[in-house]
Amino acid sequence: MSALGRWRVRILSRSAKGSVVSEAFEEEEVSPEYSLYPHQRQVLRDILRALSSPGRRAIAHLPTGAGKTRIGSHTSCRLLNEADADDALVVWLAATEELCEQAADELSDAWTHLGLREVHVHRYWGNRSLDLRALSSGFLVTGLAKLRAASDSDHTLLAHLADQAAAVIFDEAHQAVAQTYAFVTEQLCSTRPPLLGLTATPGRTATLSESDYQLARMFNETKVSIDPGGHDSPVTYLIQNLYLADPRFVPISFDSDTAVPEPEPGTDYTKDDLDGLGRNDERTSKIVELAKTAAARHSRTIVFCPSVESAIECNRLLRREGVLSNVVTADTPRDDRRALVSAFKDDSREHMVMFNYGVLTAGFDAPRTRCVIIARPTTSLVLYSQMAGRAMRGPRAGGNRTAEIMTVADTNLPGFGSVTDAFTNWEELWSNNSAS
């Protein structure tokens, strides 16, 4: 988008005696290069207000596809500009390489338009290496496990980084109370920099547990969300204003002779359980049949399989049917995965299916996705919401008016089958709501 629309032109006319009698102006339009929608600007204002309060902590709660990373980048740039110190750092924490990559790219883009001075984007995840005691001012985007491992080798490292911290941002903040992650976060916040969490699901379990209350306490029970402006929820507002797609949930009944025990309360299906489902030939055939049907109707379809082997086999069988498809898993080499994801995101008119296991639930943005097939069972409302959210970008965000969410499992937990119900599941945890 051009930063400058039309030039402003001043036209003067004069009387016979030489005095000015009229002026005409053509107004200038100036469009920002890193703008926010009105609801995003409201959330940003509320975030900055919360982070400047005595508690200095808040969680930003927005549905998948509503711009959490963009709002977080605006917040980060604002706080780094205000710090204006030679060694000031905004530390951005994320659990996966995909989330780290997404955040680093977004911060680099944001600072190009919002920054007041030259800084560095420090990337510390995967096999990347940095001298964490010699970082210049800027953004440190780091994998949580990698930073924890570094702190285990250098016991005063986190205290050193805390002295530099202008702010700490925790992406997918519902993970923040996991023991390892909580240690890193609290050590970085020992000097009381602002702490902002970003999440579509401000809780840990569908039925509230102690870990949910721990999460709320970590962020001072302060939650910032979208003011629905007369609608019954932020999700409804976003759908009706075309920022999110209108989802149609399609439960797929499936009778299987593979016995899978019901998980204990507060737990999810084990890897062995999921592997067993992945080896079920009838289930595999059903997934392939659904994917073929979806590919005929939708330009982009993502399938969440119960196992790595299942994803690979489904991809092989669908390709044999003549349908363009690919597969990515945690075992896919990084360069290959990037190439496959890039092909899925591009604007080619061919319809395409992407099978995966465990890697496209977060940090993956493909606005053209119109259908998600959830072919693995889960008791986690967080995971289910993340999977469903992959197809939820609306027309004003480069996506679609409608989305189809197929679920090959019967689930009776609250929030399954309703994006709005899932979004509001954890409201009672948060006593300080900016928009509720």
N, C-alpha and C positions, 0 to 999 in steps of 0.2 A: 504494500500500500504506500502510495506517495505521501511524503510528509507535507507536501504543499499542493493545494488544489488549484484555485484560481488566484491570479495576482489581483491585488486591490488597485484599482485605477482611479485616480482623482481627475475629474474633468471640470474645468472652470469656464464659465462664460462671462463676458463683460458687457457692460452697457456702452453706449456711444461715448460716455464721459470717462470710461476706463475703470469704473468700479465693478467689483465682483457681484453678480446678482444671483448666481446659483452654483451649487456643487452637486455632483452626482458621483456615487461610489459603487463599484462592483466589489462585493465582499469577498474576502479571502477565506478559503476553507483550509484548515490545518488538521491533518489526521495523525494521531500518534502511531508510532511503529510498534509499540508494545502495550496495547490498550487492554482495558477490562470492560466487560459488560456491566450494566448497572447493578445487578445483584452481586457481582464479584467486587465491585467498588464498595458496596455496603459491607460485605464481609471483611474486606481489607480495613476499612475504617474501624470496625468493631474489634478486629484483631489488634490493631495498633493501640486502641483504647485499653484493651485488656492487658496487653504487655507493658503498658506504662503505669498500670495500677500497682499497688503494693505487692500483690501476689506474683506478678510478672510471669504468669503461666496461663496457657489456654490451649484448647484443642479446637481446630477448625474442622467442622463436620459438614462435608458436602458429598452428594452422590457421585459415584464413578461417572466421569465424563463432564463434570461441572467445573473443572478447572482448578483443582487443588494445587497442582504443581505450579501453575501460573501465578496464583495468588500467593503461594509460598515464596516464589521468586521475587515478586513485588515487595513482599514483607522483608525478605533478606536484603534486597538492595537498599531499601529505606533505612534499615538498621545499620548496615555497613556504611552508608553515606553519613549517618549521624555519628558513628564512632570516629571516623576520620583520624585514625591512629596508624602509625607506620606498620604495626604488626597486628592490627585488628582482624579477627577471623569470624566469619559465620560458619559454624560447623553443621553440616547437613548429614544426618545419619540415615542409612537405609540398609535393609537386610539382604538385598539381592543385587547382582551385577546389573540387571536390567533397570532397576530403580535408580541405581547410582548413575548409570549412563544417561538416563532420561533427565535426571536432576542436573547433572553437570552441563549438558547441552542447553538446557533451559536457562540456567543461571548465566551462562556465557552470553546467550542471546539477550537476556533481560538487561545485563549490565551494559551491553553495547548501547542501549537506548536510555537507561536510567542512571547509570553510574556517573560520578562526579570526578573520578580520577582513575588512573590505571591501577588495576589489581590483577591477581592471579587466580585462576581456578585450579586448585590442587586436587588431583584425582588419586584416590587411595583405595583400591579394591582389586579383587582378583589377583593377578600376578604383578600388579604395578607396585613400585617401591618409591618411597619418599623419605627424606630426613625430616621427621615430624617435629624436630626441635629447631628447625631453621626455616620455618615457613614465613613468607612475606604476607602482607595484608591481602585479603581476598576471601575466597570460599574454599573450605576443605570439605569435599564430598567423599565420604568414607563408608566402606562396608563395616557393619557393626562387628562381625566376627573377626575381621582383620584388625580393627582398632583394638578390640579386647585382647587379641593375641599379642599385639605390640605392647600393650600396657602390662601384660604378664611378664614380658622381658625387661621392661623399663618401668619400675613401680611408681615413679613420679611423673610419668609422661602425661597422664590425664590432668594432673594438677597444673602442669606447664601449659597445656592447651587451654585449661580453664582461665588462666590469667590473660590469654589472648582473646577469649570468646566474647564477641559482640552479641551473639545470639546462638542458640542451638535449635535446629529444626529436626524433628523426628518424623520421617515419612512412614506411612502405614503405622500410625502411632498406637493402634490397638495392640501392637506387639511390645510396647515399651516396658511392661511389667515383667516380661520374661527375665529370670534372675540375671543372666549375663548382660542383657541389654539395659536393665535397670541400673546395674552397677556403673556401666559406662556413662549413662545419662546423668545420674546423680553426681558422679565425680566431675563431669564437665560443667555441671551447674553449681559447683561448690562456691563460686564467686558471684552467684546470683545473676547471671545473664538472663535475658528473656528466653523462655522455652516455649516453642510452638509445636504442637502435634498436628499432623495432617491425616485424615482418615475418612472413609465413607462409612465406617462401622465403629462407633465409639464405645465398644464393649468387646468382651472376649467370648461370651457364651450366650446362647439364645435365652436360657433361663438363668437369671442373674446369680453369679457366684461371687466369692470373695475376691477373685482376680479382677472382676469388673469394678468392684468398689476400690480396689487398689489403684486401678487405672484412673478412676475419677479423682482420687486423692492426689495422685502424682501431678495432675494438671489443675490442681486447686479447684476441682469441681466446676471449672469454667469452660463452657462450650460456646463457640461462635458458629452460627449457621445462617442460612439465607432467610430473610424475612419473607414469608410467603405472600404478603400483600393481599390478604383477603381470601387466598386459597387455603385448602385444608392442610396442606403441607408444602415444604419446599419442592418435593418431587413433583407434585401436581402443578405447581407454578412453572417449573422448568419444562414439563411436558407440554402444557398448554401454550407456552411461549416458544416452543420449538427448539429449546436448548437440549432437551433429551428426547429420545424416541419413545413412542407409546408402545409398551411391551405387551405381547400376547403370550401368555404362559400355556404351554401344551404339555400336560402330563402324559407320558407314554407308559402304559401298563405292560408289564413283562413278567411272565411266569418262568422261573428258572429252577432247575433241579440242583443248582449249586447252593449249598447251605452256608449262609453267612450269619454268624451270631450277632445279635443286637448289641451294639457297644454299651459299656457301662455309662451311667449318667456322667456328663462332663468330659467324655472321651469321644474319639472318632474311630472310624473303621481302621484296622491295622493294615500295614502294607501286605501282610500275608493274605488277609481277607480280600483286598483289592486285586492282588495277583491272581487269586482263585477265580474271581469274576472275570478277569482279563483272559483267562484260559478257557472260558465257557464259549464253545463254538456258536451256540444259538444266540447268545448275547452279542458276540462279534458280528454275526450276520445281521442282527437287528440294527446295530449301530451303522453298519455299512449301508443298509437299506434306507435308514433315515438320512444319512449324509447325501446319498444319491438324490433323494427327493428334494432335500434342501438346496442342493447345488443347482437343480433345475429351476428353482424359484428365486434364489438369492445370489447376489454377486460374490459375497464373501461369507463363509461359514466357518466357525471355530468349533471343534469337537474336543471336549475334555474326556479323555479315556481313563479307565480304571488302573492302567499300568503301562509301563514303557512297551512291553511286548504287545499289548493290545493295540496301542497307537500305531506301532510299526506294521502289525498284521492288517489292521483296518485300512491303512494307507495303501498297502500292497493290493488288497482286494478291490478297493475303490478304483485304483488306477487300472486294474484289469477290466473294469467296467467302462473304461474310456473317459473317466472324469478326472480333470486336473486337480491334483491334491499333493500335499507334502506333509512331512511330519517333523516336529521338533521335540526334543526331550532334553533333560539336563546333560545327557551324554553326547548330544550333538556338538561337534567342535564349534568354537565361538564364531569363527569366520563363516562357516557354513550356516550357522543359525542366523547370523545377521543377513546373509544373502537371501535365505528363505523368507525371513520376516519382511525384508525390503520388497521382495516380489509380491508378497501377500498384500502389502500396503499400497502398491502402486496403482495407477489409474487404468490398467489394462481392462478391456471389456470382457475378457474371458472370466467365467465364473470359476471360483477356486475354493477348495476346502483345506483347512489346516488342522491336522490331528496333533494333539500334544498331550503330554502328561506332566503337570506340575510346573510349567514354566511361563505360561501366558496369563496367569491370574492377576498379576500386578506389574506395573512398569511397561505395559504393552498398549500402545494406542494405535488402533487401526479403524478410523472412523467409518470406512465403507462396510464394516461387518454388520450384516443384517440378521444373522441367525447364530445362535449358540445352542449346541447340543451338549447337555450335561449328562454324560454317560457313566458317571461314577457316583456312587452314593456318598453322602456326607451328612453328619449331624451338625456341622458347623455353619451357622447362619452367616458368619463372616466370609467363609470360603464360598458359599453359595452366592452371596451378594457380589463378590468379586467376579465370579465366573459369569453370572448373568449380566453384569455391568459392561462386559466387553462389547456388547451390541447396542449400548444405550445412548450413543451420541446422536443428537438431533440435527435437523437441517442447518440451524444457525451455527452449529459447531462442526460443520462439514460432514455430518452423518445423514441419518434417514428419519423419515416421519414415523415409521413403525419398526418394531423388532420382534423376532420370534424366538422364544426361549423354550426349547424342548428339554424335558427332564425324564430320563430313563430310570426313575426310582420313585417310589411313593414316600413322601415326607409329610409328617404331621406337626412339625415344629412351627411355632409362630414365625411369620415373616416369609416362609417359603411360598412362592407363588404370588407375592405382592411386593413390588419395590418400595411402595410407600410404607407398608407395615414393617418391612425390614429396616427402613431408614429410621423409624421412630421407636424401635424396639428397646432402646437403652435410655429413654428420656429421664426416667426417675433417678438415674445416677447423678445427674448434673443439676445442681441447685442454682448455678449462675448461668442462665441461658440468655444469649443476646437476642435470639429469635426463636420463639417456641410457640 
